[in-house]
Amino acid sequence: MLEKSVKVVLHIDETLKSDEISQLESTLSKASGIVDAHMNQRKQHLMLVDYQPDEVSSYQVLQQVSQQG
């Protein structure tokens, strides 16, 4: 059986520096239920997050991003 994942786009503060973006991507990618998290290369204020909805909710994903500042 294939597990279904959900992809969301989050608008991230445009003033984040490259190292802050890298840290956010790394932290999110390691979080339980999140398959992948990365910034859009053309639009650095858009983060694409792929997650497993049976393990984590969209609200929890948003909370994790918010906790990073």
C-alpha positions in Angstrom: 0.0 0.0 0.0 1.3 3.4 -0.9 1.4 6.1 1.7 -0.1 9.4 0.6 1.7 12.6 1.3 0.4 16.1 1.2 2.3 19.1 -0.2 1.8 22.6 1.1 3.4 25.9 0.2 4.2 28.2 3.1 5.0 31.9 2.8 8.2 32.6 4.8 9.5 36.0 5.9 11.4 37.5 3.0 14.0 38.9 5.3 15.5 35.5 6.3 19.1 35.1 5.5 20.5 32.1 3.7 21.8 30.4 6.8 18.4 30.9 8.5 16.7 29.3 5.5 19.0 26.4 5.6 18.5 25.9 9.3 14.7 26.0 8.8 14.8 23.5 5.9 17.1 21.1 7.9 15.0 21.3 11.1 11.7 20.7 9.3 13.1 17.9 7.1 14.1 16.0 10.2 10.8 16.4 12.0 8.5 13.4 12.4 6.0 13.0 9.6 7.7 15.5 7.3 9.1 13.9 4.1 10.8 17.0 2.7 11.0 20.8 3.2 12.8 23.2 0.8 12.6 26.7 -0.4 11.5 27.5 -4.0 14.7 28.4 -5.8 13.1 31.2 -7.8 11.0 32.6 -4.9 13.0 32.4 -1.7 10.0 33.3 0.4 8.0 30.2 -0.6 8.7 27.0 1.3 7.4 23.7 -0.1 6.7 21.1 2.6 5.8 17.5 1.8 4.3 15.6 4.9 2.4 12.5 5.9 -1.1 13.6 7.1 -1.5 10.4 9.1 1.6 11.4 11.2 1.4 15.1 11.4 -1.3 17.7 10.7 -0.9 20.9 8.6 -1.4 22.9 11.8 1.5 21.0 13.4 3.7 21.8 10.4 2.8 25.5 10.7 3.6 25.4 14.4 7.0 23.9 13.7 7.8 26.7 11.3 6.4 29.4 13.6 8.6 28.0 16.5 11.7 28.6 14.3 10.9 32.3 14.3 
